[in-house]
Amino acid sequence: MNRIGLKLLLCLLSACAVFAEGQTHRRSARASAKSLLVVTVTKGFRHRSIPTAERVIQELGQQNGWRVDFARTDEELRQKTARQQLASYDGVIFANTSGDLPLADREEFLRWINQGHAFIGIHAASDTFNKGVFPPYIEMLGGEFNGHDRPMRVTLMVEDRTHPATRHLGERFAVFDEIYRICNFDRTVAHVLLAVDFDPVSKEPGYYPLAWTKLYGKGRVFYTAFGHHDEVLQADWFRQHLRGGIRWALGEERAASTPQFRGKDGRIACK
């Protein structure tokens, strides 16, 4: 083989190697992509904004490389939360779920989170399995829905300005949404991200969390009480808020998770 032919052969081999490396990298990226199960089944009140929530999460998945699957019916929920199916997901999102959901096995579902998976709850996720229906779920989530007034504009206290779910909000942030009163909450076990300094129902002074993170065994839990209105779900601040919470819960970003409250009793009881 002459010198020109040898150079052509070497170039061809090099090009093939680069192509193969690229294909391997793409396969590796696909294999390592996080997978999320989004649950929108309701057994209580059903929010009209659920289709918007689904669309926003799907878009965030496309932008961040997450594989997003949905459980919209009882049958899909039972099938996709069975042990073998759960093994294919890295985390689950309860997007405005409500009531007593027909999970394949409630205890197994919590064990799955405890073993190192992500749980993300949006708005009415705290109106799910509450009022004594399944207390271990509320313990995992960190709090439960306990009423609301008409939608209102509130000024939020941003309790962690470095967390990926809140670092874009500044020290105080005003928002118009349906504001939940959260109870059965313990400030000594949760890391609060957003809160208000009054009771959202009675308007009396107090401390009420509206977004937080907490550890559940090896699992990570992120909850935000926002997301009643379509306008909120589609707002840039909320999309960044949700994206940051998901990334933290999936372990893609680091942030403090230690409870800020140092007192003896940080419990907020249900009225």
N, C-alpha and C positions, 0 to 999 in steps of 0.2 A: 504494500500500500504506500502510495507517495505521501509527501508531507501535507499536501492540501486535503487529501482524503482523510488522513489521520486527524487533522484539525476539525474537519466536518463531523467525524465520528465522535470526537471528544465533546464538541458543542452539543451534539444531539443527546449524548449521554447525560450531560450537565442539565440540559433542558428537561429531560425526563425525570431527573432526580429532584429538580425544583418543583415540577408538577406533582410528583409523588408526595413530597414533603408538604405541599399546600393541601393536597387531598387529606393527608393524615391529620394535619392541623384542624381542618374543617370537621373531620369526623370526631376528633377529640373534643372540639368545642361543642359539637352537638351532643356528645355523650355526657359532657359535664354541665350542660345547661340545667338550671334548676326547674323543677316541675311543680306547678301549683294546681290544686283542686279548688275551684271556686263554687261555693254552695249558695244557692239563692232560693232554696225551698222555704216555705213559710207555713206555719200551722196556727198563727195568730194574725195580727195585722200585717197586711202586705203593702209595702211601699210602692207607689207608682214609679219611683225613681230607680227601681231595680234594673231595668234594661240599660239605663245610663251607667249605672255602676258596673255592669257587665262589660259594656263597651270601653269604659275608662280602664278597667283592669286589663282587658285584652290589648289595648293600645300600649299600656305600660309594659306588658309582657313582650310585645314586639320590639319596643324601644330598648328593653333591658336584657333581651335574650332569654326570657323565661318561657317555658312551655306552659300554656294555660288550658286547663280542661274544666268543664262545667258539670255540675249536678243540679239540674233544674226540676226534676220530678222525684217522687218518693222512690220509684224503682231505681232510678239512676243513683240516688243517694245511698240506698242499701247496697247496691252493687259496688259502687266506687269506694265505699268505706269498709268493705270487707277486708280482712287482714292482708290477703294476697294483693289486692288492688292498692291498698294504702302504701304498700312497700314501694310502689312506683312513683310516689310523690315525696317532695321535700317539705311541703307545707300546705296548709289549707287556709282559705279565706272564707269567713262567714260574712257575706255581703247582705246586710239587712234581713237576715234570717229571723224567725220568730217562733215561739212556742216549742212544743215537744217534738223535735225532729226525729224521723224514723231512721236513725243511724243503724248500721248493721249490728254493732255492739258498742254501746256507749262507754263501757269500762275499757274495752280494747282500744277505742279511739283515744281516750285520755292517756292510756299507756303508750300509745304510738307517739303522742306529743311529748310525753315525759322522757321518752328514750332519745330525744334529740331532734325533734322536728319543729317546724314553725307553725304558729297559729296567729292569724291576723283577723281581728274582729272589726267590722264597720257598723257604726250606729246601732241598729236594732239587734246586733249580735249579743248585746247585754239584755235584750228582751227575749232571749232564747233559754230554755231550760230553767227559767227563773221562778220565783214565788214558790220555792220548795219542790219544784218538779224534779230537778237533778242537781242537788247542792255541789257535788264534786266538779261539775262544769263551771259553776260560779266561782268556786275556789281557784280553778285553773285560770279563768278569765281575769279575776281580781275584783269584780264588782258587778252589780246588776241594776237594771233600769228600775226607777222608782217614781215615775211620773214626769210630766212636762207641762209647761204653759204654752200659750200660742207662740209661734216663731218670733224671735226677738233679736235685736242687735246687742251683742255683748262685747266687752273688752276682755280679752283673755290674758291671763298671766302666763308668760312663757317661762316655765320653770327650768328648762334645760335649753340653753341657746347654742349648744354645740352638737346636739343629737342630729343625725341626718334627717329626722322627721320634723325638726323644728328650727334648725339653724338659719332658715331663710325668713323667719317671721319677725325677728327683732325682739325687744324686751316686752312689748305689749302689742296685741294684734286684735283688731275689731272684725267681727264676723256676724252675719245674719243667718240664722239657721234655727231649727228646732233644738232647743237646749235641754238635754236630759238632766234630771237629778239622779245621781248615782249613789247607791247605798251598798251596804254589805261590803264595804271597801276598807282595806287596811293599809294605811300609809307606811307602815313599818315593813311591808313586803313588796311594795310597788315603787317604781321609779316614775314619778309624775312628770309629764311633759307639758300639759296644758291644764289650767284650772281657772275657776272663777271664785270671787270672794263673797258670794252670796248664794242663798238657796234659790235655784232656778224656778221653783214653784211659789214658795212663800215670799221670796225676795228678802228674807232676813239675812243678816250678816253670817258668814260661815265660810267653810272651805270645801269646794266640790270639784273633784278632778274630772276632766273631760277627755284626756288622752294620757296613756301611760304605757310603760313596758314592765315586764316582770319575767323572772325565770321560773320555769316549771320543770323541776328535775333538770335534765339536760336540754330541755326544749326552751324556746324563746317565744314570748307572747307579746303582741303589740295590739292595743285597742285604741280606737278613736271614736268618740261619740258623735262625730260629725258625719253628714252624708244623707240628711233627710231630703234636701232639695236637689233637683237636677243641677241648678246653678252652682251649688257648692261642689258637687261631685266633679263638675267640669272646670271649676276654677283652677287657675295655675297653682295657687298656694296649696290647694288640697291635693292636687296631683303630686306635687313635690312632697307634701306631708305623707301621703300614702306610699309613695315610692321609697322614701327614706325609711319608713316603718317596715316595709316589706324587706328591703335590703338588710336592715339590722336583724330582723327575725330569721332570715335565711343565712345569716353569718357572712354576708358579703361586705358589710361595713361594721366597724367596731364603734362602740359607744358605751358610756357608763350605764350600768343597770342597778347600781346600789341605791336602795331607798334613801331619799334625802331627809326624811323625818327621823329625828333622834329622840323623840319623847317616849314616854312609857306606853301611852295608848293613842294610837293614830287611827282608831276605828271610826267609821261613819256608819251608824246603824240605820236600818230601814225604819221609816216612820209609819 
